[in-house]
Amino acid sequence: MSFQGYLKTINQKTGKGPADFRKLAEEKGFTKSGELVAKAGDITKWLKDDFELGHGHAMAIYALLKGIKNEDSE
């Protein structure tokens, strides 16, 4: 599955897009001024617990927050 495919599936499941996850991560203290300050395990646990995402989908959001594949799909 492509990165964009992951984001599309995540949006369908959660109703949230990249901008939403960036905002939520900032509110939770996982990012500061858009810079990732949390570890992958903390991010994936949050996404699995709160949004019931699988590991691959959670890692796609982690990559988004880290700036990898940061293709704006807002």
Buried (B, 14 or more C-beta within 10 A) or exposed (E): EEBEEBBBBBBEEBEBBBEBBBEBBBEEEBBEEEEBEBEBEBBBEBBBEEBEBBEEBBBBBBBBBBEEBEEEBE
